[in-house]
Amino acid sequence: MITTDDDRRQALNALAGVLRGQGYTVNVERLHLTVTDQTGRLVEIWAQRRASDNGRLWFTHAGGSPICEANRPMDAVVAVKATLHR
């Protein structure tokens, strides 16, 4: 059985792969990742369980605000791009 931390790391690594494919620099830490664009702007993304969604795994911003369910990495990519371009 996959542990919670393993599940979170797998989701972050999958998102990191998509972001790298789009030309971003991505550093995956233990339970979060940092995305940097070509201008040096960065955004931090976490994978966390949401109690309000029956404990399902979600991508969140560093402060915990939800982005999308972790099984929707392309939605997370859109959110990362929007955050980087603000």
Backbone bond lengths (Angstrom), bond angles and torsions (degrees), N, CA, C in turn:
res aa  C-N    CA-C-N  psi(-1)  N-CA   C-N-CA  omega(-1)  CA-C   N-CA-C  phi
1 M - - - 1.458 - - 1.524 109.86 -
2 I 1.326 116.68 140.95 1.459 122.03 -179.78 1.521 108.84 -79.57
3 T 1.325 116.28 132.59 1.461 119.83 176.69 1.524 109.54 -77.98
4 T 1.309 115.97 164.67 1.459 120.66 179.94 1.519 111.28 -58.25
5 D 1.333 117.53 -45.58 1.457 120.06 -179.56 1.522 111.61 -64.02
6 D 1.327 117.89 -39.32 1.467 120.54 177.51 1.528 110.52 -62.97
7 D 1.305 116.45 -42.43 1.456 122.31 178.91 1.530 110.31 -60.35
8 R 1.313 116.09 -43.63 1.464 121.37 179.54 1.523 110.60 -65.17
9 R 1.313 117.59 -44.89 1.470 120.86 179.17 1.526 111.13 -62.73
10 Q 1.319 117.18 -41.20 1.469 120.16 178.99 1.528 110.90 -61.44
11 A 1.320 116.61 -43.10 1.471 119.98 179.10 1.526 110.74 -63.86
12 L 1.324 117.04 -43.08 1.466 120.68 179.21 1.522 111.74 -65.27
13 N 1.320 117.24 -40.34 1.466 119.87 178.73 1.520 111.61 -66.51
14 A 1.323 117.16 -36.51 1.468 120.18 176.78 1.531 110.17 -64.79
15 L 1.331 116.58 -44.89 1.464 120.13 177.83 1.525 110.55 -63.62
16 A 1.316 117.12 -41.08 1.465 120.85 179.35 1.524 111.03 -59.09
17 G 1.325 117.18 -41.02 1.459 120.78 179.19 1.516 112.22 -61.51
18 V 1.317 116.72 -42.39 1.465 120.83 179.05 1.531 109.82 -65.60
19 L 1.327 116.67 -44.61 1.464 120.13 -179.56 1.528 112.01 -64.69
20 R 1.317 117.23 -40.29 1.475 120.35 177.14 1.518 110.38 -62.86
21 G 1.330 116.59 -38.35 1.455 121.14 177.20 1.518 112.63 -62.73
22 Q 1.323 116.76 -21.92 1.461 121.95 178.59 1.530 111.50 -95.04
23 G 1.329 116.94 5.96 1.459 120.91 173.96 1.511 116.56 94.30
24 Y 1.324 117.78 8.76 1.458 120.77 179.33 1.526 110.92 -89.94
25 T 1.313 115.32 152.25 1.455 121.29 172.08 1.522 106.85 -88.06
26 V 1.324 116.44 127.90 1.464 120.73 -175.98 1.517 109.26 -129.93
27 N 1.320 115.29 130.93 1.457 121.60 175.84 1.523 107.59 -117.52
28 V 1.334 116.69 116.49 1.454 121.19 179.63 1.522 108.82 -94.07
29 E 1.307 115.16 120.82 1.460 121.80 174.96 1.520 107.77 -95.45
30 R 1.303 116.07 -164.19 1.459 119.87 -176.19 1.527 112.19 -59.36
31 L 1.328 117.77 -54.93 1.462 120.50 -176.21 1.528 113.24 -131.21
32 H 1.338 116.27 19.01 1.461 119.99 175.09 1.522 108.61 -152.85
33 L 1.308 115.62 170.52 1.456 120.04 175.65 1.521 109.22 -133.95
34 T 1.325 114.60 156.07 1.456 121.38 176.30 1.514 107.77 -119.98
35 V 1.325 115.96 128.57 1.462 122.85 179.82 1.524 107.54 -108.84
36 T 1.331 116.78 130.65 1.458 121.64 178.37 1.524 108.70 -123.61
37 D 1.323 115.17 134.69 1.468 118.41 176.81 1.530 109.82 -93.11
38 Q 1.319 116.99 -177.18 1.467 121.50 -175.15 1.523 113.14 -68.64
39 T 1.338 117.70 -18.52 1.457 120.44 179.46 1.527 112.43 -92.29
40 G 1.333 116.88 -2.96 1.451 120.89 179.81 1.516 114.44 94.69
41 R 1.338 117.68 -3.17 1.466 119.57 175.64 1.521 108.08 -69.05
42 L 1.325 115.41 147.12 1.457 117.57 -179.25 1.516 111.88 -138.95
43 V 1.316 113.68 160.01 1.460 122.37 176.31 1.530 107.50 -141.09
44 E 1.319 115.10 142.53 1.460 121.59 179.66 1.527 108.52 -107.84
45 I 1.318 116.22 132.68 1.461 122.54 -179.24 1.525 108.78 -123.46
46 W 1.312 115.41 134.67 1.464 122.35 178.03 1.519 109.62 -114.38
47 A 1.316 116.86 157.90 1.464 122.67 170.88 1.523 105.93 -114.38
48 Q 1.331 115.79 116.54 1.462 120.52 -175.47 1.513 110.67 -136.20
49 R 1.311 115.12 151.49 1.460 121.15 173.87 1.527 109.13 -78.25
50 R 1.326 116.33 140.19 1.471 120.84 177.54 1.519 108.96 -110.25
51 A 1.314 114.83 114.95 1.463 120.14 178.71 1.523 111.07 -60.41
52 S 1.338 116.56 -35.30 1.468 120.49 -178.78 1.533 112.83 -71.48
53 D 1.334 116.85 -7.29 1.469 121.88 178.16 1.532 109.45 -123.79
54 N 1.313 115.58 42.77 1.469 122.35 177.86 1.522 113.53 55.53
55 G 1.329 116.82 31.66 1.462 120.90 176.65 1.515 114.99 77.13
56 R 1.327 116.97 13.38 1.468 119.36 178.86 1.519 109.81 -68.52
57 L 1.321 115.13 154.01 1.458 122.39 -177.43 1.529 110.18 -82.12
58 W 1.344 115.29 130.31 1.462 122.53 179.60 1.516 109.75 -128.25
59 F 1.335 116.42 150.97 1.451 121.25 166.86 1.526 106.32 -84.65
60 T 1.335 115.48 138.39 1.458 120.79 179.38 1.516 109.47 -135.17
61 H 1.335 114.79 161.11 1.459 119.96 170.60 1.517 107.99 -74.99
62 A 1.312 117.66 169.18 1.459 122.71 -176.78 1.525 112.31 -54.48
63 G 1.303 118.41 -35.90 1.461 121.35 -179.57 1.513 113.94 -80.04
64 G 1.319 116.94 -2.94 1.458 121.30 178.30 1.515 115.19 98.99
65 S 1.345 117.77 -2.92 1.465 118.00 178.78 1.528 109.21 -68.72
66 P 1.323 116.90 133.15 1.468 120.78 -174.25 1.524 112.98 -69.60
67 I 1.329 113.96 145.46 1.464 121.20 174.69 1.524 108.80 -107.01
68 C 1.331 115.74 -62.97 1.462 121.17 179.99 1.523 108.79 -167.93
69 E 1.302 116.01 169.05 1.462 121.12 175.75 1.530 108.66 -63.23
70 A 1.310 116.30 144.58 1.463 120.99 -176.30 1.526 113.00 -65.50
71 N 1.318 117.90 -18.67 1.465 119.59 177.79 1.529 112.04 -83.97
72 R 1.339 116.92 10.62 1.469 122.36 177.67 1.530 110.11 -125.40
73 P 1.332 117.71 63.60 1.467 120.58 -174.32 1.526 114.17 -61.15
74 M 1.321 118.77 -30.58 1.464 118.92 -179.95 1.531 110.81 -67.76
75 D 1.318 117.68 -32.71 1.468 120.29 174.55 1.525 109.99 -65.01
76 A 1.332 116.15 -37.34 1.469 120.23 177.52 1.529 110.38 -66.43
77 V 1.324 117.81 -38.11 1.468 121.42 178.03 1.528 109.76 -61.11
78 V 1.316 117.49 -43.72 1.462 121.29 178.48 1.530 109.96 -60.47
79 A 1.332 116.88 -43.23 1.465 120.69 179.56 1.522 111.61 -65.58
80 V 1.330 116.93 -39.79 1.473 120.68 177.93 1.523 109.80 -62.26
81 K 1.325 116.83 -47.07 1.475 120.79 179.59 1.523 110.88 -59.83
82 A 1.318 117.17 -42.89 1.467 120.64 179.89 1.515 110.32 -63.54
83 T 1.320 117.45 -41.71 1.467 120.88 179.41 1.518 111.07 -65.49
84 L 1.313 117.68 -41.51 1.459 120.91 -179.59 1.530 112.60 -67.78
85 H 1.316 117.57 -26.75 1.461 120.90 -176.71 1.523 113.67 -95.94
86 R 1.330 116.76 7.04 1.476 119.50 176.65 1.485 110.53 -78.78
